[in-house]
Every structure is written in C-alpha cells, then in structure tokens.
C-alpha cells in the first residue's frame, strides 16, 4: 500500500477552491476507490452526467520535497476536474495508516522519496502508455448561420489507436492551451491554437468558423490528422459523422444554376461533382459520397471577389438580361446568367441538374 499522505488543504492547492467546491456533490458518487499495489496511484470511478461513470487516476510524486499530483480523467475536461477532486476527497477516508511513532521522520521521508522515484522509474521503463482518448474535429451545419463550422469532441480509441466512438462534446480549448491533457497531441495544440485565434470572442459559441487563408491552413491540418469528420445536415444521429480523408484537387467552374422555384443563382461546379464549398482561401470542397475533402482549383475569380459574386441574391428569369448587362459593365470576365426563353417550372422539375457547391460563407 502507498505511503502517500495528504489533506484537504493540499487538495485545494492542487485543484483550486472552485473545483473543490463543485466536487463536494460528487463524493457520494465515488466507487471502486483503490490504491494500486506498490505504487503511489489512487484511482476511482465517479458517476457524473454521462451514462457511464468517469474514471479518474491520480499519480503522486515529490518534486523538491513537495508532494505533487498528476491527474487523468475520462470526462470531457480530462484533468484537474471535479471528478478528480471527489476521488481525492473520498480517498482521505482510505488514507494509508501512518508509520509507527518509533520510526524516525528522516527515515519516513527517505522511504516516501524512494517509493516515488521507484514508481517513476517503472513508469518510464514501460514507455508511453497508449492513449485511450483523442480529439475528433466535426464539421457541423449551423442552421442559424447557414454554414459549416468546427465542433470538437472527445473520442475513444481502440487498442489499435483508431477512433472507436465519438463520445462527448469537448470545448476546454483555452485551458488546454496552457495546461495540456495527455490525450492532446502536439498537432492538436497547433490546431486548437489556430481555431481559438479565429474564434469570435464577442459571440458565445461552441463552434469554430473556417474562413480565408487561415481557415484553409487549419482545415488541412485537421484532415491530415485522420480525425476530421462531417455531420451531414440531414443526420439526426450524434454518432453518424463521416470520416474525411484528403482528396485530390478538383477543378472548379462558376455556373448559373436553376433552382426549384425557377430562380437562378451562381454556384461552383467541380469535377468530379461535390456538394459543399467552404469559404476558405483557396476554397475547399467536401464530397460526402467519396468521404473526401480537398482544394478547388482553376476558378476564374480571386477569393474575395468569388465570395462577393456567389453571395448575389437569386434572380428571376425576367431579370437575367438586366443582371448580365450590369455584370458585363463591371468586368467582361464575369460569368453571366444565361437567357432561358420559354422556360417553365414543369420543365425545370423534370430536368436533372448535376451537384454543385453553394457558398458556405462566414459572417465575421
């Protein structure tokens, strides 16, 4: 059994008074509390808001004579959380008995330091332990802003290191940039920093927009991790996102497209066809059928002008000639709306149109 000895004051110093205050309501929910044999590791399970109880482990070690802790938890926060604090407070009742009074204090101190160093040496000899969790980045359709943005989830890994299940929403970005949980890699830190810098601080949101050159850069980093997903807007199942891989570049062309109401609007057609265009620089496509995402090339307009052009309101067929004349005055290189004589809604419904990318625009 461990010779570790701590008290309520140390718990507060380690985790902070705010976290400790929240943990009082969870002490009764602690189960499976145990000190791992011949080590300074305290573990336990805490029933939280999830169906499955969270598992917390606390590693004790001494630094320059001071007892310190290193904590892991399977909850979305991942470390230094209220579940860890609850396990520590429940562990006070199972504190190993103090050594006999006849044992000299310097000998007790030596034994504790030796045990801590031995446990550390054993852990280092075993090498890094396989991660049990990781981050998953999910492109999610926001109906309120009519665009895809990034949501971050905590995902469970299989023994082979692949994502087994996307479990819980995770948004502890700011804290993780200064105190990083074990399940966050260096690649994740770069991605989280870029997402955070591009996040609109004035709007309370748990999603992160992708826009411009910075959006294209972080999008490529996410897809290269192998942990970028897209949740189709028609999906009602939280566990059904599609994993995306990096696809080849696809040439794009701006074309005017007839809508179901008979109006026209410009859209980007790619080859092969894809349905989603992200407003990054360069623009990216997402092909949910092929489970790919990549760069769109050969567009006739630069990024900023492309965004402005595709944001034109849908026009009536009777307005095509006037709009074409006005656009031609601006530039002879702009794609012009076609003149479609004797067009009827019935004929339009019978005609099949190829998939096209409509602009997913960032309002910030």
N, C-alpha and C positions, 0 to 999 in steps of 0.2 A: 504493500500500500504506500501511497505517496506521503512524503513528509511535508508537503506544502501547507503553509498556514497563512490565512488572510482574513480580513474582517470587512465589515460594511463600508468603512472609510476607504479602504483600498478599492473596493468595487466602484465607489463613486468617483475616485480619482481616475480609474481606468476608463470608465464609460461615460462619465458626466452625470450630473444630478437630474437632467431632463430625461435621459434614457432610463435611469434607475427608477424614477418616479413612475414612468409608464410600465415598468416591469412588475410592480407590486401586484397588479391584477392578474399576472400570469404565473405567479409562483405555484398556485394550486394546480396549474395545468402541466407542471413538470412531471415527467415519468421516465423510467429507465435510467435514473441517475446512477452513475458509477465512476469510480476512479479506475482507469485502466491499470492492470497489474504492472508493477516495476516501471512505472512511468509517471510523469507529472502531467497527466492529461485527464481532465474532467469532461464527461460527456453526458448528454441527456436529451430527451425529446420534449418539445413544448407544443401543445395543441393551440394553434392560432386560428386565423380566419380561413385557412386552407383546409381542404378535406383531410389531407394527410398531415400529421404533426411534423413540425420543423425539427431538424436535428442540429444540435449545437455542440461544438467541441472547443474546449479552452486549453491551450498549451501554456504551462507555466515555466518560466525560466528567469534566471537572475542576470541582470546587467549592472555591472559595477556595484554589486552588493544589494541592488534594489530588485524586488520581485516585480516582474512584468508579465503581461499575458498577450497571447496571440490567438485570435478568435476566428472561428468559421461557423457559418450558419447557412442552412439550405433555404432560408427565406429570401425574398427579393432584395433586401438590404445587403445581406451576405456576410456582415461582420459588425462587431460593436453595436449590436442591436438590443432591443428589449428582451428578446428570447435568450440571448447570451447572459444578460443581467439576471433574468429569472433563474437560469440554471446555476449561476454563481451564488445567488442568494439561497436557493434551495440547498446548494452544496454546503452552506455554512452548518447545517444540521448534521451533515455527514463528514464533518471535518475530521481527518485522522487524529487520533489521540496524540497529545504532546509527549515527548520522550520523558523518561523518569527524571525527577529533580536531581538525582545524583549525577546525571550526565552534564559535563561542563558545557557552557554556552559556546565556547570556541569550537568544541567538537561537533556540536549540533550544527553550527554554521558550516563547518567543513563538509559534513555529511550532505547537507542540502545542496551546497555548491557542486559537490562531486556527482550527486544524483542528477542534477540539472545538466551538467556538462556531459555526463554519460548518455542521457536521453537525447541530447542534441547531436552527439556523435553518431548514435544509432540511426537517427532520422537522416542525417547527411549521408551515411553509408548506404542507406536504402535508395538514395537518389530521389528526385522529384516524384511525388505521388501523382498518379493520373488524375486529371481534373474530372470532377463529377458534373460540373455545370459550365456553361458558357453563355455568351450573349448571342441573340438572334435579332437581326435587323429586318423589319417587316414594312414594306411599302403598303400603306393603308389609305384607302379612299376616304377623304373628308367631305361629306356632303355639304357641310356649312361653307366650305371654301372652294368646293368643286376642284379639288386637286389631290394628288397623292403626296403624302408626307411619311416620314420615317417614324415608326414606333419601335421601341426596344423591349425585348422580352428576355427573361431568364429561361434557358433551355437545359434539359437534362441530357447528358451524354451517355452513350453506350460504352461498353468496355473497349470497343474498337476506336472510340474517340469521335464517332459520328453523332449527330443530333438525333436523339431518340424521341423527344417530345418537347414542344414549345409549351412551357408550363405557366409562367406568370409574367404579367406586365412589370417592367422594371424601369425606374426613372430616377435612379440615385446618381445621376451623372456628375453633378457639381461636387459632391462629397468624394466620389471615386477619383476625381482628378487630383486630389491632394492626398488621399489615403486609399490606395488601390486594393480591392479584394483580390484573392488569389485566382479567382476564375476569370479575371480580366487580363488579357494578353497585352503585349506592347502595341500590337497592331490595333487592338481595341482602343487603347488610350489615345492613339493618334486620331482615330475615327471619332471618338467621343469628344475630343477637344475641338475638332472642326465642326461637329454638329452643334456643340454648345456655343461656339463663337457665331454661328449663323442663326442661332435661335433668337426670336424676337422677345426680348425681356419684358416688353410692355404688355404682352398678351399671355394670359395664363393658359398654357397649353402643354400637353404631354407628348406632342409630336414635333418633328423637326423638318422644316421645309428644305427642298433642294432647288437651288437657283443659280444660274450663271456658271462661271468657271469654277468657283468653289464647290458648287453642287456637283458638277461633273467629276471633280477630283475625289470627293468623298464617296461618291457613288461607285467609282471604280475600285476604291479601297475596300468598300463593303462587299462587292461581288467577288473580289479576289480572296476574301476570307472563306468563301464557300458557305457563308451563313446569311446571305441576303435572300429574302422571300418577298412574295407579293400576295396580298389577300385580295382576291377578286371582289369587286363591289357587290356582286350578287351572292357572295358566300355568307351564310349565317352561322357557320361553324367556326369557333375560335381556333380549332386545331387543323384547319384546312389550307393554310398558306402554301403557295407553290415555291419550291426552291429554285432559284435562278442561277444560271451559270453565265459566264462571259461569252457572248456570241460574236460572230464576225461583224465588221462594219457593214451597214446596208445603205445603198444609195437612196436618196430621198428626192422627191419631186413635189412641188406645190401644185395642187389641182383644186378646182372648184367642184364641190360635191352637192348633189341634190339631196335634201333631207325629206323625211316622211311627210312634212307639212307643205312640201312644194317649194320651200325657200332654198337658197344656196348659201354655202359658206366655204371658205378655203380650208383645206386640210393637207396634211403631208402624207403622201403615199410612199411606202418603202417597198423594196424588192429584196427578199420575199416580203409579203404583207405583214404588218404588225399593227396592233390596235391602240397602243399607248405611246404618247410622246411626252417626255419630261423636259421642262423648260430650263435645261442646263446649257452650258456653252463649252463644247459643242452639244447639240441636242442628243438625248439618248432615247432609244425605243425600248419597249418591253413587249415581248412576244410570249403570252401565257401558254400558247399551244406548244411551242418549242421549248418553253421554260428557259428562255434566254433574254439577256439584256445587252445592249451594245450601242455604239456610236452611229449616228446618222450622218452620212457624208453627201457631198455634191449638191447641197442646197444652194439655190441661186441668190439667197438673201443672207446678209450677215445677221448674227444672233439678235441684236436689239431690234433691227428692222423686221426680222421674222416674227418676233413676239408681237410687235405692234400690228403687223399685217394680219396675222391669224386671229387677232382679237376683234376684227371687224364684226359688227352685228350681222346675223343672217339677213340676206337681202331678198326681196321679192323678184320674181321673174320680170316684172314690168320695170324694175329698176336696173336691170343688168346693163343696158346701153349707157345710161347716165353714169353709173359707177365705173364702167370700163373707160369712158371718156375722161372722167376725173382722175382715175389712177394713171392713165396714159400721160396726162399732163404732168403728173408728179415724176414719173420715170417710165421710159419705154421698155424697161427691163422687167417690170412687174407683171406677174401672171394675171390675166384679165378674166373676168367672169364670162362664160360663153353665152351667146344668144341662142335660146332654145325655142323655136317657133312651134305653135300649136301643141304645147305640152299640156298634158292632163294629169291629174292626180292618179287616175286609174292606171295610165301607162306607167307612171312612176312606181306605183306599188308592184307592178308586175316585173319591173326590171330589177336585176340583181347588181349591186354595186360592190366592188372589191373593198376589203377592210382598209381603213385609213387611220392615221394618227391625228387626233384632235389635240389642240394645245392644252397642256396642264399648266396653268400659269400661277406664279407666286405673287400674291398681292403686296408683299412687303417691299 
